Amino acid sequence: MKRALTTMFTLALIPFPATAGTYTPPEGCTLYMTVQSRQCRVSNHYTCAADNPGDKWRADFDQEGIFFNSRIDNETQWIESIDIDPPEVQRLGPNPADPASFSELLADGQDDFEFNLTRDTGLNTTAKGYDRLTGQTFVIDGIQLQQTEYDYTEVDSAGNIVRRAQGNEYIHPEWRLFFSGPGETMLDGQMLPLDGSPLQFIFPGEPGFAATQPLFECDDVLSRDDTGVKVVPVVSR
């Protein structure tokens, strides 16, 4: 599946666009890909020279601006996840019982995982689940991706379910990245269908690179929001 920094320092590493519609990564970091996705989201992917080799960052934007920032390692572990509004920083806990492993997923076709997550709000949880290759491949905007199936549950120290999600995602083996797909996530005790599948992959020098304005299905998201239905951003690791 979907940080030894202080909260203040971490949030300082998330700049808003320097100019309208263009994302500038933090100093010492290099933006290498922009992904336009369904359900009104655009993600900017970058790496930072000061990080461990293989670490990757992603900044997610909706029509109102940046709402989520995350860092994974080369095994796609959830090293750090940052919600912008309301602000919350989530980090991978030490000594995971069964670390997430992209290598194991590729080698065996399935990766089971169980690890702890800590938040600066004081909430500590345990995430447990699996990623599994379905054997299907898809070509999206000229990029060949493999489909996965996932299911995971996150519980607090009392055993209460904090988050539950299941569905499909996509992976790129060489990039060692997951991308959202169709699935369900728990909201107010009910499973809500969502689909944040990528639609465009944009690279340096191409139109739309570093964009912060999402292009797809934004009218649908706004119309649902106007009716009072809470819209949950679709994010993968």
C-alpha positions, -999 to 999 in steps of 0.1 A, spaced: 0 0 0 -13 50 -4 100 113 85 121 122 112 110 158 109 91 181 132 56 191 122 66 227 118 96 219 96 76 193 76 48 218 68 74 243 58 85 219 30 51 223 13 52 255 -7 21 268 -24 25 275 -61 50 304 -67 28 315 -96 -8 307 -104 -11 272 -118 25 262 -114 40 241 -86 75 247 -74 89 219 -52 110 227 -21 146 238 -24 169 209 -32 140 189 -48 133 181 -84 99 177 -100 98 149 -125 61 141 -132 26 156 -131 -4 133 -131 -39 144 -139 -65 121 -124 -102 115 -121 -123 132 -95 -107 166 -98 -71 159 -87 -37 167 -100 -5 153 -84 31 166 -87 58 140 -80 93 150 -69 124 137 -52 147 155 -28 185 152 -27 186 152 12 163 121 14 172 85 15 178 70 -20 144 59 -34 123 82 -14 96 100 -34 72 128 -26 38 137 -40 18 169 -37 -19 166 -44 -41 195 -55 -78 200 -60 -96 232 -73 -89 250 -40 -51 242 -39 -29 217 -22 -46 194 2 -22 165 7 15 158 7 32 124 12 65 107 12 71 70 5 104 50 4 116 26 -23 94 -1 -9 64 22 -10 61 23 28 40 52 41 69 72 56 50 105 60 15 118 51 5 154 56 -31 166 54 -32 204 49 -67 214 61 -72 206 89 -35 201 94 -23 167 105 10 148 101 10 110 101 43 90 102 52 54 100 59 39 134 91 20 143 96 -17 140 66 -27 118 53 -62 123 52 -68 86 66 -39 65 50 -30 32 72 -43 4 70 -34 -32 97 -59 -39 76 -87 -24 46 -77 -44 65 -79 -76 83 -112 -67 54 -131 -52 23 -114 -66 11 -104 -31 24 -84 -2 8 -86 32 15 -58 56 10 -47 92 25 -15 107 18 12 132 11 49 123 15 79 146 -1 113 142 8 146 157 -28 148 170 -19 119 194 -38 92 176 -19 60 171 -32 33 148 -23 -1 133 -29 -7 95 -32 -43 83 -40 -56 49 -26 -67 15 -18 -57 -20 -22 -83 -47 -14 -83 -85 -45 -92 -105 -25 -102 -136 -42 -75 -157 -24 -47 -174 -37 -14 -186 -23 13 -209 -32 48 -197 -20 78 -217 6 55 -233 19 42 -200 16 5 -192 5 -2 -157 -2 -34 -137 -35 -36 -118 -35 -45 -81 -62 -55 -56 -60 -41 -21 -78 -44 12 -67 -28 45 -81 -18 78 -67 8 102 -77 5 139 -69 25 170 -55 11 203 -90 2 214 -97 -18 183 -121 8 168 -119 10 130 -105 44 119 -103 37 82 -112 9 59 -105 7 22 -106 -18 -6 -105 -19 -44 -80 -17 -72 -49 4 -78 -22 5 -105 15 1 -102 45 10 -124 72 -16 -116 102 5 -127 89 37 -112 80 18 -80 48 38 -76 12 32 -69 -16 51 -85 -52 53 -73 -80 33 -90 -116 23 -84 -125 13 -49 -144 20 -17 -134 38 15 -153 41 48 -171 74 55 -193 77 86 -196 40 89 -205 34 53 -184 24 23 -182 51 -3 -173 43 -39 -144 64 -53 -122 64 -84 -91 85 -86 -76 67 -116 -48 86 -135 -58 99 -169 -27 119 -180 10 115 -173 30 147 -180 67 150 -180 92 179 -181 89 200 -213 53 189 -220 22 211 -217 7 209 -183 39 199 -165 39 213 -129 2 222 -132 -18 228 -100 -52 230 -116 -70 196 -120 -88 190 -153 -111 161 -150 -145 156 -133 -143 188 -113 -179 198 -121 -191 165 -108 -172 169 -75 -184 205 -70 -220 195 -77 -219 167 -51 -203 191 -26 -230 217 -32 -257 192 -22 -241 188 12 -225 154 5 -190 153 20 -164 146 -7 -134 126 3 -102 132 -16 -89 101 -34 -53 94 -24 -30 64 -27 3 60 -9 
